[in-house]
Amino acid sequence: MPIPCRLSRKKHYLQVALNSTMADAKAIISQLPKSDRILIEAGTPLIKRYGIECVAEIKKSYLGMNHPQLNPNSFLFKKISKFIPPEQLENLMKNQVIPLSESESLTPYIVADLKTMDRGATEVELAAQAGASAVVALGSAPIETLNAFIAACEEKGLDAMVDMMNVEYPLAVLNALKKKPPVVILHRGVDEEHDNKEKMLPLYEIRRIKGAYDVLISVAGGDTLREVQSSFFNDADIAVIWKSVFQSANNTMEIVQGFLDEVR
């Protein structure tokens, strides 16, 4: 049986990576369109700059600026309204437009890109304490580390994501694991793309992996609409973007909504 995953196998997700400063992150978060298909990534540079606490800060910013309007008649509204100051709740309801059903959550899905290489269980614990929904380890880590990492994620209720950047045979890594992670990341690195313009996204691995294991595939390193469309056409479940949003922070809403509109 595959490890349970918070993400649906019936949807395509867009993951917005935040890699700069908290000020930039908050500016981007404030403009994100309302969609359960958007995942927010606390990128490795952001975490190294501010520490794992930035995950909690991202969640706080999202909840304060960008969660959907509540349905006053819903069970969820009645459950949480006692914890939100009336003036804040009134302001949120007035300024947001999408109703929240009883089955939906206010909590954003946040990926902590720790790129774990050792101390798998310890780093999962740190991510869980900070409020992450998922955490990333490198596929090039020792198998023992990955096994500990995946087991800890399952125990803590986080989605384990294994990044296969610079891994020549991702299937060999997956074959060696005691349990398979819910999400496998196929990744063309920023430096690879910058220094080798011929370097392609490893889309050919998607169906090879899915033919062997029931996992979700995330593709990172392709930032254009065409690359995102190509990822999903090749059966990816998640596409990670950062550059297009960061370089045009004032147009985040338009850019991200454009991606969502083009890819269902």
Beta strands, then each sheet from edge to edge (+ up, - down):
strand 1: 13-18
strand 2: 38-42
strand 3: 69-70
strand 4: 99-100
strand 5: 110-116
strand 6: 134-138
strand 7: 159-163
strand 8: 183-187
strand 9: 216-220
strand 10: 238-241
sheet 1: 1+ 2+ 5+ 6+ 7+ 8+ 9+ 10+ 1+
sheet 2: 3+ 4+
end
